[in-house]
Every structure is written in C-alpha cells, then in structure tokens.
Amino acid sequence: MTASRFGATIILSAGICLAEFEADGQAAARIARVGYLSTSAPVAPDSFAEELRTRGWVEGQNVIIERRYTEGDVERAPRLADFIASNGIPDW
C-alpha cells in the first residue's frame, strides 16, 4: 500500500476483538474482527486484505473484515463508523 493511498484511507480499528465459535464439536477457534472504513470506493484487488495475508491473517479463516466506504462523501464517515462499532464487533 503506497503512502498516498494509505493517507487517503481511514482505517477504523475499533479494536481487534476476538470471538469464539464452535463448529461440529471442534475446539473453539478464535476469529478476529477488524473494522475498515475508507474514503474511496471499493477497489480490486483489496490491498488491505492482501497486507493482512502477508502477516498471517486470512479473511474467512482467522479474521473477518467489516468494510464500509464513504465513496468520496466524508460526511458519511461518522455514521459508517458508528455502524461498524455497533454491528461489526461481537457483543460480549
């Protein structure tokens, strides 16, 4: 991720919260949830997810990314951040 792209992207790390899930009698796996808020529209490839992969975080396996985009309308950012904080993180 370039410095300019990183500067143009707001990452809301409302904290990496760990949630436990049990499936089919297996031991509980820990899944991290990350909130991601960007001022741009979604682009492919997802450089944020790619960078997480280089650090051992694989979406759908050990991390869930809650993405929201302002698509250039920064006035939407507080509402989207509230949504991520209230709905994207498990309630324990």
N, C-alpha and C positions, 0 to 999 in steps of 0.2 A: 504494500500500500504506500503510495507516494505521500510525501509530507503535505502537499497541497490537497490531495484527496482526503487525507486524514484530518486536516484542518477544516475541511468543508463538511465533514461528517461528525455529527454529535452522537457519541456513544453513551447511552444511558446504562450505566452499570449499577442498576438498582440493587446491586449485590449479586453475587453468585450464590444462589440458595440451593441447597441440596435437598432432594426429595427422595424418599424411599418408595420403591414399587416392588411388589411381589407378583410373580407370574408362574403359574403351573408348579407351585411348590418349590421353586428355586430360591436360593438365597437372595435377599433384597439387594438390588443394585442401586447405586447412588447416581442420580441424574442431576446435573447442574442445569439451571435455567439462567439465561442471560437476556437482558433487555437491550435491544438495538434500535436506536432512533436516528434516522438520517434526514438531512435537509434536502436530499435529492430523491429522484425516483429510483425504484429498484433497477439494478443493472446485473447483467450476467457477464462473466462469472462473478460469484459472490466472494469478493476479496476478504471480507471479514471472516466468513466460514473457512475459507482456504487458509488464512493465517491461524485460526484456531486449530485446524487439522495438523498444521506443522508443529503445533505444541501438544498434540496428543488428544485433542478434543474433537470427537467425531459426532456430527449432528445426527440425532436419532439413536445413537448408541450410548454416549455418556454426557451429552449436552443437548438442550433444547433452546433454540434461539427464537425469542419473541420479537419479530421485526415490525416496525412501523415507519412510515415515510411521510414527510411533510410535503414532498413534491414541489418544493420551492416556496410554499406558503408557511413561513416560520411562525405565524400566529397560531397554527395548528399544533405546534410543538408541546405546549403545556398540557393540552387535552390528551394528546397521544401518550405523553409521559405518564400522566395520571392513569390512563388505561393500562399501560404496561405494569405500572407499580401495583395497581389494584387487581388486575386479572391475570397477569403473566407470571406471578410468583405464587407458589403454593401457600395456602393459609394453614399454618400450624400454630 
